[in-house]
Amino acid sequence: MRLLVVEDEKKLCDMIAKSLHQAGYEVDTCNDGEEALEMICAEMYDLIVLDTYSGMGIIPMDLITKEYFTRVKNNLKKGGIVVMNILTSPNFSNAFAVNLDNTIRSVFTHSLSRQVIGNFNAWGRQRANVVYVYYDVADEGGIYTADKNAVFYDM
């Protein structure tokens, strides 16, 4: 499996890469968004980890656009995974958090999860690490309804 780890903290990035190499993975790493974009566009990956989002006002604007996320998704191998760790408002208490979530969901339209890491006050305005995980799996658009529930056949 070929992995890309984009981490703005070089020591942490090196430590992650070393562990993944020891586990038998092919790992490419980089520490900034510009280099990440070049790597993402040059190679197909099974897993892309994006952890360059250190906070509002610090995040390079070209790393939170629909175009950037589309490039990431397009260079993901079939069945691949994208993980994004973003420091933002976990309860959507500001326009940045809402618009960023909308932007991510406009590209990763299905099989996307969002998880807040650590403790946070649901009514507060503090920032927290929010992890988005996208799984590139087939989506046939099926849903369950009261009159046509096939849940027992799907298990």
Phi and psi in radians as a Rosetta constraint file:
Dihedral C 1 N 2 CA 2 C 2 CIRCULARHARMONIC -1.884 0.35
Dihedral N 2 CA 2 C 2 N 3 CIRCULARHARMONIC 2.202 0.35
Dihedral C 2 N 3 CA 3 C 3 CIRCULARHARMONIC -2.111 0.35
Dihedral N 3 CA 3 C 3 N 4 CIRCULARHARMONIC 2.585 0.35
Dihedral C 3 N 4 CA 4 C 4 CIRCULARHARMONIC -2.132 0.35
Dihedral N 4 CA 4 C 4 N 5 CIRCULARHARMONIC 2.173 0.35
Dihedral C 4 N 5 CA 5 C 5 CIRCULARHARMONIC -1.999 0.35
Dihedral N 5 CA 5 C 5 N 6 CIRCULARHARMONIC 2.074 0.35
Dihedral C 5 N 6 CA 6 C 6 CIRCULARHARMONIC -1.944 0.35
Dihedral N 6 CA 6 C 6 N 7 CIRCULARHARMONIC 1.893 0.35
Dihedral C 6 N 7 CA 7 C 7 CIRCULARHARMONIC -2.378 0.35
Dihedral N 7 CA 7 C 7 N 8 CIRCULARHARMONIC 2.201 0.35
Dihedral C 7 N 8 CA 8 C 8 CIRCULARHARMONIC -1.336 0.35
Dihedral N 8 CA 8 C 8 N 9 CIRCULARHARMONIC -0.242 0.35
Dihedral C 8 N 9 CA 9 C 9 CIRCULARHARMONIC -1.672 0.35
Dihedral N 9 CA 9 C 9 N 10 CIRCULARHARMONIC 1.827 0.35
Dihedral C 9 N 10 CA 10 C 10 CIRCULARHARMONIC -0.989 0.35
Dihedral N 10 CA 10 C 10 N 11 CIRCULARHARMONIC -0.796 0.35
Dihedral C 10 N 11 CA 11 C 11 CIRCULARHARMONIC -1.065 0.35
Dihedral N 11 CA 11 C 11 N 12 CIRCULARHARMONIC -0.752 0.35
Dihedral C 11 N 12 CA 12 C 12 CIRCULARHARMONIC -1.127 0.35
Dihedral N 12 CA 12 C 12 N 13 CIRCULARHARMONIC -0.739 0.35
Dihedral C 12 N 13 CA 13 C 13 CIRCULARHARMONIC -1.043 0.35
Dihedral N 13 CA 13 C 13 N 14 CIRCULARHARMONIC -0.787 0.35
Dihedral C 13 N 14 CA 14 C 14 CIRCULARHARMONIC -1.106 0.35
Dihedral N 14 CA 14 C 14 N 15 CIRCULARHARMONIC -0.701 0.35
Dihedral C 14 N 15 CA 15 C 15 CIRCULARHARMONIC -1.145 0.35
Dihedral N 15 CA 15 C 15 N 16 CIRCULARHARMONIC -0.755 0.35
Dihedral C 15 N 16 CA 16 C 16 CIRCULARHARMONIC -1.091 0.35
Dihedral N 16 CA 16 C 16 N 17 CIRCULARHARMONIC -0.810 0.35
Dihedral C 16 N 17 CA 17 C 17 CIRCULARHARMONIC -1.071 0.35
Dihedral N 17 CA 17 C 17 N 18 CIRCULARHARMONIC -0.742 0.35
Dihedral C 17 N 18 CA 18 C 18 CIRCULARHARMONIC -1.062 0.35
Dihedral N 18 CA 18 C 18 N 19 CIRCULARHARMONIC -0.798 0.35
Dihedral C 18 N 19 CA 19 C 19 CIRCULARHARMONIC -1.091 0.35
Dihedral N 19 CA 19 C 19 N 20 CIRCULARHARMONIC -0.731 0.35
Dihedral C 19 N 20 CA 20 C 20 CIRCULARHARMONIC -1.213 0.35
Dihedral N 20 CA 20 C 20 N 21 CIRCULARHARMONIC -0.674 0.35
Dihedral C 20 N 21 CA 21 C 21 CIRCULARHARMONIC -1.053 0.35
Dihedral N 21 CA 21 C 21 N 22 CIRCULARHARMONIC -0.779 0.35
Dihedral C 21 N 22 CA 22 C 22 CIRCULARHARMONIC -1.102 0.35
Dihedral N 22 CA 22 C 22 N 23 CIRCULARHARMONIC -0.481 0.35
Dihedral C 22 N 23 CA 23 C 23 CIRCULARHARMONIC -1.449 0.35
Dihedral N 23 CA 23 C 23 N 24 CIRCULARHARMONIC -0.042 0.35
Dihedral C 23 N 24 CA 24 C 24 CIRCULARHARMONIC 1.725 0.35
Dihedral N 24 CA 24 C 24 N 25 CIRCULARHARMONIC 0.185 0.35
Dihedral C 24 N 25 CA 25 C 25 CIRCULARHARMONIC -1.619 0.35
Dihedral N 25 CA 25 C 25 N 26 CIRCULARHARMONIC 2.623 0.35
Dihedral C 25 N 26 CA 26 C 26 CIRCULARHARMONIC -1.495 0.35
Dihedral N 26 CA 26 C 26 N 27 CIRCULARHARMONIC 2.145 0.35
Dihedral C 26 N 27 CA 27 C 27 CIRCULARHARMONIC -2.208 0.35
Dihedral N 27 CA 27 C 27 N 28 CIRCULARHARMONIC 2.217 0.35
Dihedral C 27 N 28 CA 28 C 28 CIRCULARHARMONIC -1.840 0.35
Dihedral N 28 CA 28 C 28 N 29 CIRCULARHARMONIC 2.502 0.35
Dihedral C 28 N 29 CA 29 C 29 CIRCULARHARMONIC -2.330 0.35
Dihedral N 29 CA 29 C 29 N 30 CIRCULARHARMONIC 2.739 0.35
Dihedral C 29 N 30 CA 30 C 30 CIRCULARHARMONIC -2.756 0.35
Dihedral N 30 CA 30 C 30 N 31 CIRCULARHARMONIC 2.873 0.35
Dihedral C 30 N 31 CA 31 C 31 CIRCULARHARMONIC -2.064 0.35
Dihedral N 31 CA 31 C 31 N 32 CIRCULARHARMONIC 0.074 0.35
Dihedral C 31 N 32 CA 32 C 32 CIRCULARHARMONIC -2.563 0.35
Dihedral N 32 CA 32 C 32 N 33 CIRCULARHARMONIC 2.788 0.35
Dihedral C 32 N 33 CA 33 C 33 CIRCULARHARMONIC -1.139 0.35
Dihedral N 33 CA 33 C 33 N 34 CIRCULARHARMONIC -0.663 0.35
Dihedral C 33 N 34 CA 34 C 34 CIRCULARHARMONIC -1.103 0.35
Dihedral N 34 CA 34 C 34 N 35 CIRCULARHARMONIC -0.820 0.35
Dihedral C 34 N 35 CA 35 C 35 CIRCULARHARMONIC -1.126 0.35
Dihedral N 35 CA 35 C 35 N 36 CIRCULARHARMONIC -0.674 0.35
Dihedral C 35 N 36 CA 36 C 36 CIRCULARHARMONIC -1.055 0.35
Dihedral N 36 CA 36 C 36 N 37 CIRCULARHARMONIC -0.749 0.35
Dihedral C 36 N 37 CA 37 C 37 CIRCULARHARMONIC -1.079 0.35
Dihedral N 37 CA 37 C 37 N 38 CIRCULARHARMONIC -0.728 0.35
Dihedral C 37 N 38 CA 38 C 38 CIRCULARHARMONIC -1.057 0.35
Dihedral N 38 CA 38 C 38 N 39 CIRCULARHARMONIC -0.786 0.35
Dihedral C 38 N 39 CA 39 C 39 CIRCULARHARMONIC -1.173 0.35
Dihedral N 39 CA 39 C 39 N 40 CIRCULARHARMONIC -0.743 0.35
Dihedral C 39 N 40 CA 40 C 40 CIRCULARHARMONIC -1.076 0.35
Dihedral N 40 CA 40 C 40 N 41 CIRCULARHARMONIC -0.689 0.35
Dihedral C 40 N 41 CA 41 C 41 CIRCULARHARMONIC -1.352 0.35
Dihedral N 41 CA 41 C 41 N 42 CIRCULARHARMONIC -0.288 0.35
Dihedral C 41 N 42 CA 42 C 42 CIRCULARHARMONIC -1.686 0.35
Dihedral N 42 CA 42 C 42 N 43 CIRCULARHARMONIC -0.211 0.35
Dihedral C 42 N 43 CA 43 C 43 CIRCULARHARMONIC -2.554 0.35
Dihedral N 43 CA 43 C 43 N 44 CIRCULARHARMONIC 2.696 0.35
Dihedral C 43 N 44 CA 44 C 44 CIRCULARHARMONIC -1.762 0.35
Dihedral N 44 CA 44 C 44 N 45 CIRCULARHARMONIC 2.397 0.35
Dihedral C 44 N 45 CA 45 C 45 CIRCULARHARMONIC -2.170 0.35
Dihedral N 45 CA 45 C 45 N 46 CIRCULARHARMONIC 2.612 0.35
Dihedral C 45 N 46 CA 46 C 46 CIRCULARHARMONIC -1.435 0.35
Dihedral N 46 CA 46 C 46 N 47 CIRCULARHARMONIC -0.544 0.35
Dihedral C 46 N 47 CA 47 C 47 CIRCULARHARMONIC -2.495 0.35
Dihedral N 47 CA 47 C 47 N 48 CIRCULARHARMONIC 2.297 0.35
Dihedral C 47 N 48 CA 48 C 48 CIRCULARHARMONIC -2.157 0.35
Dihedral N 48 CA 48 C 48 N 49 CIRCULARHARMONIC 2.107 0.35
Dihedral C 48 N 49 CA 49 C 49 CIRCULARHARMONIC -1.912 0.35
Dihedral N 49 CA 49 C 49 N 50 CIRCULARHARMONIC 2.084 0.35
Dihedral C 49 N 50 CA 50 C 50 CIRCULARHARMONIC -1.951 0.35
Dihedral N 50 CA 50 C 50 N 51 CIRCULARHARMONIC 1.956 0.35
Dihedral C 50 N 51 CA 51 C 51 CIRCULARHARMONIC -2.353 0.35
Dihedral N 51 CA 51 C 51 N 52 CIRCULARHARMONIC 1.016 0.35
Dihedral C 51 N 52 CA 52 C 52 CIRCULARHARMONIC -2.024 0.35
Dihedral N 52 CA 52 C 52 N 53 CIRCULARHARMONIC 0.228 0.35
Dihedral C 52 N 53 CA 53 C 53 CIRCULARHARMONIC -1.766 0.35
Dihedral N 53 CA 53 C 53 N 54 CIRCULARHARMONIC 1.496 0.35
Dihedral C 53 N 54 CA 54 C 54 CIRCULARHARMONIC -1.542 0.35
Dihedral N 54 CA 54 C 54 N 55 CIRCULARHARMONIC -0.137 0.35
Dihedral C 54 N 55 CA 55 C 55 CIRCULARHARMONIC 2.674 0.35
Dihedral N 55 CA 55 C 55 N 56 CIRCULARHARMONIC 2.793 0.35
Dihedral C 55 N 56 CA 56 C 56 CIRCULARHARMONIC -1.076 0.35
Dihedral N 56 CA 56 C 56 N 57 CIRCULARHARMONIC 2.354 0.35
Dihedral C 56 N 57 CA 57 C 57 CIRCULARHARMONIC 1.559 0.35
Dihedral N 57 CA 57 C 57 N 58 CIRCULARHARMONIC -0.300 0.35
Dihedral C 57 N 58 CA 58 C 58 CIRCULARHARMONIC -1.858 0.35
Dihedral N 58 CA 58 C 58 N 59 CIRCULARHARMONIC -0.444 0.35
Dihedral C 58 N 59 CA 59 C 59 CIRCULARHARMONIC -1.162 0.35
Dihedral N 59 CA 59 C 59 N 60 CIRCULARHARMONIC 2.194 0.35
Dihedral C 59 N 60 CA 60 C 60 CIRCULARHARMONIC -1.049 0.35
Dihedral N 60 CA 60 C 60 N 61 CIRCULARHARMONIC 2.224 0.35
Dihedral C 60 N 61 CA 61 C 61 CIRCULARHARMONIC -1.042 0.35
Dihedral N 61 CA 61 C 61 N 62 CIRCULARHARMONIC -0.494 0.35
Dihedral C 61 N 62 CA 62 C 62 CIRCULARHARMONIC -1.287 0.35
Dihedral N 62 CA 62 C 62 N 63 CIRCULARHARMONIC -0.140 0.35
Dihedral C 62 N 63 CA 63 C 63 CIRCULARHARMONIC -1.645 0.35
Dihedral N 63 CA 63 C 63 N 64 CIRCULARHARMONIC 0.013 0.35
Dihedral C 63 N 64 CA 64 C 64 CIRCULARHARMONIC -2.209 0.35
Dihedral N 64 CA 64 C 64 N 65 CIRCULARHARMONIC 0.479 0.35
Dihedral C 64 N 65 CA 65 C 65 CIRCULARHARMONIC -1.735 0.35
Dihedral N 65 CA 65 C 65 N 66 CIRCULARHARMONIC 2.770 0.35
Dihedral C 65 N 66 CA 66 C 66 CIRCULARHARMONIC -1.027 0.35
Dihedral N 66 CA 66 C 66 N 67 CIRCULARHARMONIC -0.663 0.35
Dihedral C 66 N 67 CA 67 C 67 CIRCULARHARMONIC -1.122 0.35
Dihedral N 67 CA 67 C 67 N 68 CIRCULARHARMONIC -0.736 0.35
Dihedral C 67 N 68 CA 68 C 68 CIRCULARHARMONIC -1.112 0.35
Dihedral N 68 CA 68 C 68 N 69 CIRCULARHARMONIC -0.863 0.35
Dihedral C 68 N 69 CA 69 C 69 CIRCULARHARMONIC -1.102 0.35
Dihedral N 69 CA 69 C 69 N 70 CIRCULARHARMONIC -0.582 0.35
Dihedral C 69 N 70 CA 70 C 70 CIRCULARHARMONIC -1.129 0.35
Dihedral N 70 CA 70 C 70 N 71 CIRCULARHARMONIC -0.734 0.35
Dihedral C 70 N 71 CA 71 C 71 CIRCULARHARMONIC -1.080 0.35
Dihedral N 71 CA 71 C 71 N 72 CIRCULARHARMONIC -0.736 0.35
Dihedral C 71 N 72 CA 72 C 72 CIRCULARHARMONIC -1.034 0.35
Dihedral N 72 CA 72 C 72 N 73 CIRCULARHARMONIC -0.885 0.35
Dihedral C 72 N 73 CA 73 C 73 CIRCULARHARMONIC -1.085 0.35
Dihedral N 73 CA 73 C 73 N 74 CIRCULARHARMONIC -0.702 0.35
Dihedral C 73 N 74 CA 74 C 74 CIRCULARHARMONIC -1.190 0.35
Dihedral N 74 CA 74 C 74 N 75 CIRCULARHARMONIC -0.370 0.35
Dihedral C 74 N 75 CA 75 C 75 CIRCULARHARMONIC -1.840 0.35
Dihedral N 75 CA 75 C 75 N 76 CIRCULARHARMONIC 0.409 0.35
Dihedral C 75 N 76 CA 76 C 76 CIRCULARHARMONIC -1.726 0.35
Dihedral N 76 CA 76 C 76 N 77 CIRCULARHARMONIC 2.281 0.35
Dihedral C 76 N 77 CA 77 C 77 CIRCULARHARMONIC -1.130 0.35
Dihedral N 77 CA 77 C 77 N 78 CIRCULARHARMONIC 2.718 0.35
Dihedral C 77 N 78 CA 78 C 78 CIRCULARHARMONIC -0.984 0.35
Dihedral N 78 CA 78 C 78 N 79 CIRCULARHARMONIC 2.243 0.35
Dihedral C 78 N 79 CA 79 C 79 CIRCULARHARMONIC 1.475 0.35
Dihedral N 79 CA 79 C 79 N 80 CIRCULARHARMONIC 0.119 0.35
Dihedral C 79 N 80 CA 80 C 80 CIRCULARHARMONIC -1.355 0.35
Dihedral N 80 CA 80 C 80 N 81 CIRCULARHARMONIC 3.088 0.35
Dihedral C 80 N 81 CA 81 C 81 CIRCULARHARMONIC -2.342 0.35
Dihedral N 81 CA 81 C 81 N 82 CIRCULARHARMONIC 2.436 0.35
Dihedral C 81 N 82 CA 82 C 82 CIRCULARHARMONIC -2.049 0.35
Dihedral N 82 CA 82 C 82 N 83 CIRCULARHARMONIC 2.298 0.35
Dihedral C 82 N 83 CA 83 C 83 CIRCULARHARMONIC -2.124 0.35
Dihedral N 83 CA 83 C 83 N 84 CIRCULARHARMONIC 2.228 0.35
Dihedral C 83 N 84 CA 84 C 84 CIRCULARHARMONIC -2.192 0.35
Dihedral N 84 CA 84 C 84 N 85 CIRCULARHARMONIC 2.164 0.35
Dihedral C 84 N 85 CA 85 C 85 CIRCULARHARMONIC -1.833 0.35
Dihedral N 85 CA 85 C 85 N 86 CIRCULARHARMONIC 2.057 0.35
Dihedral C 85 N 86 CA 86 C 86 CIRCULARHARMONIC -2.249 0.35
Dihedral N 86 CA 86 C 86 N 87 CIRCULARHARMONIC 2.291 0.35
Dihedral C 86 N 87 CA 87 C 87 CIRCULARHARMONIC -1.508 0.35
Dihedral N 87 CA 87 C 87 N 88 CIRCULARHARMONIC 1.916 0.35
Dihedral C 87 N 88 CA 88 C 88 CIRCULARHARMONIC -2.703 0.35
Dihedral N 88 CA 88 C 88 N 89 CIRCULARHARMONIC -3.095 0.35
Dihedral C 88 N 89 CA 89 C 89 CIRCULARHARMONIC -1.358 0.35
Dihedral N 89 CA 89 C 89 N 90 CIRCULARHARMONIC 2.054 0.35
Dihedral C 89 N 90 CA 90 C 90 CIRCULARHARMONIC -1.231 0.35
Dihedral N 90 CA 90 C 90 N 91 CIRCULARHARMONIC -0.351 0.35
Dihedral C 90 N 91 CA 91 C 91 CIRCULARHARMONIC -1.938 0.35
Dihedral N 91 CA 91 C 91 N 92 CIRCULARHARMONIC 0.354 0.35
Dihedral C 91 N 92 CA 92 C 92 CIRCULARHARMONIC 1.012 0.35
Dihedral N 92 CA 92 C 92 N 93 CIRCULARHARMONIC 0.725 0.35
Dihedral C 92 N 93 CA 93 C 93 CIRCULARHARMONIC -1.457 0.35
Dihedral N 93 CA 93 C 93 N 94 CIRCULARHARMONIC 0.065 0.35
Dihedral C 93 N 94 CA 94 C 94 CIRCULARHARMONIC -2.568 0.35
Dihedral N 94 CA 94 C 94 N 95 CIRCULARHARMONIC 2.875 0.35
Dihedral C 94 N 95 CA 95 C 95 CIRCULARHARMONIC -1.097 0.35
Dihedral N 95 CA 95 C 95 N 96 CIRCULARHARMONIC -0.621 0.35
Dihedral C 95 N 96 CA 96 C 96 CIRCULARHARMONIC -1.018 0.35
Dihedral N 96 CA 96 C 96 N 97 CIRCULARHARMONIC -0.862 0.35
Dihedral C 96 N 97 CA 97 C 97 CIRCULARHARMONIC -1.089 0.35
Dihedral N 97 CA 97 C 97 N 98 CIRCULARHARMONIC -0.751 0.35
Dihedral C 97 N 98 CA 98 C 98 CIRCULARHARMONIC -1.149 0.35
Dihedral N 98 CA 98 C 98 N 99 CIRCULARHARMONIC -0.853 0.35
Dihedral C 98 N 99 CA 99 C 99 CIRCULARHARMONIC -1.187 0.35
Dihedral N 99 CA 99 C 99 N 100 CIRCULARHARMONIC -0.633 0.35
Dihedral C 99 N 100 CA 100 C 100 CIRCULARHARMONIC -1.142 0.35
Dihedral N 100 CA 100 C 100 N 101 CIRCULARHARMONIC -0.777 0.35
Dihedral C 100 N 101 CA 101 C 101 CIRCULARHARMONIC -1.049 0.35
Dihedral N 101 CA 101 C 101 N 102 CIRCULARHARMONIC -0.775 0.35
Dihedral C 101 N 102 CA 102 C 102 CIRCULARHARMONIC -1.059 0.35
Dihedral N 102 CA 102 C 102 N 103 CIRCULARHARMONIC -0.719 0.35
Dihedral C 102 N 103 CA 103 C 103 CIRCULARHARMONIC -1.119 0.35
Dihedral N 103 CA 103 C 103 N 104 CIRCULARHARMONIC -0.831 0.35
Dihedral C 103 N 104 CA 104 C 104 CIRCULARHARMONIC -1.052 0.35
Dihedral N 104 CA 104 C 104 N 105 CIRCULARHARMONIC -0.802 0.35
Dihedral C 104 N 105 CA 105 C 105 CIRCULARHARMONIC -1.236 0.35
Dihedral N 105 CA 105 C 105 N 106 CIRCULARHARMONIC -0.342 0.35
Dihedral C 105 N 106 CA 106 C 106 CIRCULARHARMONIC -1.259 0.35
Dihedral N 106 CA 106 C 106 N 107 CIRCULARHARMONIC -0.388 0.35
Dihedral C 106 N 107 CA 107 C 107 CIRCULARHARMONIC -1.744 0.35
Dihedral N 107 CA 107 C 107 N 108 CIRCULARHARMONIC -0.852 0.35
Dihedral C 107 N 108 CA 108 C 108 CIRCULARHARMONIC -1.699 0.35
Dihedral N 108 CA 108 C 108 N 109 CIRCULARHARMONIC 1.419 0.35
Dihedral C 108 N 109 CA 109 C 109 CIRCULARHARMONIC -1.388 0.35
Dihedral N 109 CA 109 C 109 N 110 CIRCULARHARMONIC -0.273 0.35
Dihedral C 109 N 110 CA 110 C 110 CIRCULARHARMONIC -2.555 0.35
Dihedral N 110 CA 110 C 110 N 111 CIRCULARHARMONIC 2.912 0.35
Dihedral C 110 N 111 CA 111 C 111 CIRCULARHARMONIC 0.932 0.35
Dihedral N 111 CA 111 C 111 N 112 CIRCULARHARMONIC 0.751 0.35
Dihedral C 111 N 112 CA 112 C 112 CIRCULARHARMONIC -2.082 0.35
Dihedral N 112 CA 112 C 112 N 113 CIRCULARHARMONIC 2.249 0.35
Dihedral C 112 N 113 CA 113 C 113 CIRCULARHARMONIC -2.010 0.35
Dihedral N 113 CA 113 C 113 N 114 CIRCULARHARMONIC 2.717 0.35
Dihedral C 113 N 114 CA 114 C 114 CIRCULARHARMONIC -2.339 0.35
Dihedral N 114 CA 114 C 114 N 115 CIRCULARHARMONIC 2.160 0.35
Dihedral C 114 N 115 CA 115 C 115 CIRCULARHARMONIC -2.319 0.35
Dihedral N 115 CA 115 C 115 N 116 CIRCULARHARMONIC 2.294 0.35
Dihedral C 115 N 116 CA 116 C 116 CIRCULARHARMONIC -1.479 0.35
Dihedral N 116 CA 116 C 116 N 117 CIRCULARHARMONIC 2.288 0.35
Dihedral C 116 N 117 CA 117 C 117 CIRCULARHARMONIC -1.692 0.35
Dihedral N 117 CA 117 C 117 N 118 CIRCULARHARMONIC 2.230 0.35
Dihedral C 117 N 118 CA 118 C 118 CIRCULARHARMONIC 1.535 0.35
Dihedral N 118 CA 118 C 118 N 119 CIRCULARHARMONIC -3.046 0.35
Dihedral C 118 N 119 CA 119 C 119 CIRCULARHARMONIC -1.516 0.35
Dihedral N 119 CA 119 C 119 N 120 CIRCULARHARMONIC 2.550 0.35
Dihedral C 119 N 120 CA 120 C 120 CIRCULARHARMONIC -2.705 0.35
Dihedral N 120 CA 120 C 120 N 121 CIRCULARHARMONIC 2.709 0.35
Dihedral C 120 N 121 CA 121 C 121 CIRCULARHARMONIC -1.560 0.35
Dihedral N 121 CA 121 C 121 N 122 CIRCULARHARMONIC 2.037 0.35
Dihedral C 121 N 122 CA 122 C 122 CIRCULARHARMONIC -1.065 0.35
Dihedral N 122 CA 122 C 122 N 123 CIRCULARHARMONIC -0.355 0.35
Dihedral C 122 N 123 CA 123 C 123 CIRCULARHARMONIC -1.837 0.35
Dihedral N 123 CA 123 C 123 N 124 CIRCULARHARMONIC -0.017 0.35
Dihedral C 123 N 124 CA 124 C 124 CIRCULARHARMONIC -1.446 0.35
Dihedral N 124 CA 124 C 124 N 125 CIRCULARHARMONIC 3.136 0.35
Dihedral C 124 N 125 CA 125 C 125 CIRCULARHARMONIC -2.083 0.35
Dihedral N 125 CA 125 C 125 N 126 CIRCULARHARMONIC 0.225 0.35
Dihedral C 125 N 126 CA 126 C 126 CIRCULARHARMONIC -1.336 0.35
Dihedral N 126 CA 126 C 126 N 127 CIRCULARHARMONIC 2.830 0.35
Dihedral C 126 N 127 CA 127 C 127 CIRCULARHARMONIC -1.642 0.35
Dihedral N 127 CA 127 C 127 N 128 CIRCULARHARMONIC 2.745 0.35
Dihedral C 127 N 128 CA 128 C 128 CIRCULARHARMONIC -2.626 0.35
Dihedral N 128 CA 128 C 128 N 129 CIRCULARHARMONIC 2.868 0.35
Dihedral C 128 N 129 CA 129 C 129 CIRCULARHARMONIC -1.282 0.35
Dihedral N 129 CA 129 C 129 N 130 CIRCULARHARMONIC 2.182 0.35
Dihedral C 129 N 130 CA 130 C 130 CIRCULARHARMONIC -2.064 0.35
Dihedral N 130 CA 130 C 130 N 131 CIRCULARHARMONIC 2.185 0.35
Dihedral C 130 N 131 CA 131 C 131 CIRCULARHARMONIC -1.868 0.35
Dihedral N 131 CA 131 C 131 N 132 CIRCULARHARMONIC 2.170 0.35
Dihedral C 131 N 132 CA 132 C 132 CIRCULARHARMONIC -1.783 0.35
Dihedral N 132 CA 132 C 132 N 133 CIRCULARHARMONIC 2.341 0.35
Dihedral C 132 N 133 CA 133 C 133 CIRCULARHARMONIC -2.243 0.35
Dihedral N 133 CA 133 C 133 N 134 CIRCULARHARMONIC 2.182 0.35
Dihedral C 133 N 134 CA 134 C 134 CIRCULARHARMONIC -1.962 0.35
Dihedral N 134 CA 134 C 134 N 135 CIRCULARHARMONIC 2.300 0.35
Dihedral C 134 N 135 CA 135 C 135 CIRCULARHARMONIC -1.951 0.35
Dihedral N 135 CA 135 C 135 N 136 CIRCULARHARMONIC 2.148 0.35
Dihedral C 135 N 136 CA 136 C 136 CIRCULARHARMONIC -1.440 0.35
Dihedral N 136 CA 136 C 136 N 137 CIRCULARHARMONIC 1.462 0.35
Dihedral C 136 N 137 CA 137 C 137 CIRCULARHARMONIC -2.159 0.35
Dihedral N 137 CA 137 C 137 N 138 CIRCULARHARMONIC 2.715 0.35
Dihedral C 137 N 138 CA 138 C 138 CIRCULARHARMONIC -1.096 0.35
Dihedral N 138 CA 138 C 138 N 139 CIRCULARHARMONIC 2.439 0.35
Dihedral C 138 N 139 CA 139 C 139 CIRCULARHARMONIC -2.271 0.35
Dihedral N 139 CA 139 C 139 N 140 CIRCULARHARMONIC 1.920 0.35
Dihedral C 139 N 140 CA 140 C 140 CIRCULARHARMONIC -1.612 0.35
Dihedral N 140 CA 140 C 140 N 141 CIRCULARHARMONIC 0.101 0.35
Dihedral C 140 N 141 CA 141 C 141 CIRCULARHARMONIC 1.353 0.35
Dihedral N 141 CA 141 C 141 N 142 CIRCULARHARMONIC 0.220 0.35
Dihedral C 141 N 142 CA 142 C 142 CIRCULARHARMONIC -1.198 0.35
Dihedral N 142 CA 142 C 142 N 143 CIRCULARHARMONIC 2.492 0.35
Dihedral C 142 N 143 CA 143 C 143 CIRCULARHARMONIC -2.394 0.35
Dihedral N 143 CA 143 C 143 N 144 CIRCULARHARMONIC 2.828 0.35
Dihedral C 143 N 144 CA 144 C 144 CIRCULARHARMONIC -1.769 0.35
Dihedral N 144 CA 144 C 144 N 145 CIRCULARHARMONIC 2.347 0.35
Dihedral C 144 N 145 CA 145 C 145 CIRCULARHARMONIC -2.202 0.35
Dihedral N 145 CA 145 C 145 N 146 CIRCULARHARMONIC 2.875 0.35
Dihedral C 145 N 146 CA 146 C 146 CIRCULARHARMONIC -1.097 0.35
Dihedral N 146 CA 146 C 146 N 147 CIRCULARHARMONIC -0.629 0.35
Dihedral C 146 N 147 CA 147 C 147 CIRCULARHARMONIC -1.622 0.35
Dihedral N 147 CA 147 C 147 N 148 CIRCULARHARMONIC -0.209 0.35
Dihedral C 147 N 148 CA 148 C 148 CIRCULARHARMONIC -2.417 0.35
Dihedral N 148 CA 148 C 148 N 149 CIRCULARHARMONIC 1.064 0.35
Dihedral C 148 N 149 CA 149 C 149 CIRCULARHARMONIC -1.642 0.35
Dihedral N 149 CA 149 C 149 N 150 CIRCULARHARMONIC 1.944 0.35
Dihedral C 149 N 150 CA 150 C 150 CIRCULARHARMONIC -1.860 0.35
Dihedral N 150 CA 150 C 150 N 151 CIRCULARHARMONIC 0.404 0.35
Dihedral C 150 N 151 CA 151 C 151 CIRCULARHARMONIC -0.994 0.35
Dihedral N 151 CA 151 C 151 N 152 CIRCULARHARMONIC -0.620 0.35
Dihedral C 151 N 152 CA 152 C 152 CIRCULARHARMONIC -1.189 0.35
Dihedral N 152 CA 152 C 152 N 153 CIRCULARHARMONIC -0.497 0.35
Dihedral C 152 N 153 CA 153 C 153 CIRCULARHARMONIC -1.425 0.35
Dihedral N 153 CA 153 C 153 N 154 CIRCULARHARMONIC -0.378 0.35
Dihedral C 153 N 154 CA 154 C 154 CIRCULARHARMONIC -1.470 0.35
Dihedral N 154 CA 154 C 154 N 155 CIRCULARHARMONIC -0.250 0.35
